[in-house]
Amino acid sequence: MIGVWLDKRIGGIPRWRVCDDGELMRLPEVATECVCFIRAEWTGQKAKVATAFFVAVRLGTEPVDSVFTYAVTARHCLENDQGELADSVALSLNLRAGGIGELDTDPALWVRHSTADVAILPIGYLNNTRFKFKIWDMRSTAATEFVQERQIGPGDDVYFSGLLVHHPGRTQIQPIARIGNIAAMPVDPIQLTTGEDTVALVEARSVGGLSGSPVFLHLPFFRDQPEGIMTIVVSPGGANADSGGDSRLFGVMHGFYPVRQNDPDHVSGGDENLNTGIAVVVLVDRILELLNKSDQVRERDDMKKRFEEATQSVPIPTSTEPDTIAATADLLKELLGVSKDDIEDVHKGHDQA
């Protein structure tokens, strides 16, 4: 039934939506639409294709709470077997006008974690008038504190979205979604190809191309209440408004569990690296460690300052009248690199907030 529904699927943050209530039973669209594909190349070597995704850190600006955008992937997607950084790295995204476009990035600008299999690319502002994508809000994460508070562990549901190398899509990128559950939350670190790390193991087969995918924890509506309190909201039509549950970013897909490095019973037969059906997830805490580095905080503070200076000089328009928008476009473009279409997008976002 189409109506106005309270959507709390993303980190429990309430968002009112006009949609069919059946949509709230599915995975939130942002879980697949924040995904892009990544291609890393080395001179004279085989290229790597994998998955990356976009996240946003809110800057706390007014009157519009702007965000700083990052791309995230697994560190090994940017490195060859010798740990050497790729010569070129490009992101593939859908275009609003149709088709697929590429965003070339400077490999040296990717910030790689020193011990964990995760890397981020500070973007700041990404033009959403050309590219069609969504961004995962980093307020909606399942970091250690949340995991401990909600007693997250084996049996809890997870899902992830990313590149199926056999069918990436021809006219548009088409990420797939895979569903599984947490198999273990090991206390001891596990030896990965990128070094030792404390990770999560999930029951979900990972294949080539899914490395770097965002992994989401999903709590059903009867578990997304603190301290086990069940708050069931029933709509006039009889549908449960919270039935979509609560999704939070849990981590980054490393790949399948590396049997060869952890094979005390020699089940792999020596050199063979079996796909056991157990996948390794680098915890979201490692992403947060990179985002909270002092240089990243300074960069966000600088963007916040520039945004506030720009909006003090020329406030975000309170009208969508063409003359009002045109009067602010030139100065904002000069200060922030924001176009007229971008101002309209910001205004639409302000209207919907």
PyMOL commands that set and color helices and strands:
alter all, ss='L'
color gray80, all
select helices_A, chain A and resi 21-25+30-33+75-77+107-109+144-149+226-228+259-261+284-291+294-313+322-336+340-352
alter helices_A, ss='H'
color red, helices_A
select strands_A, chain A and resi 2-7+15-20+35-41+48-58+67-73+88-95+100-105+111-112+119-124+131-132+136-137+157-162+176-184+190-192+195-197+200-203+214-219+246-256+278-283
alter strands_A, ss='S'
color yellow, strands_A
deselect
rebuild
show_as cartoon
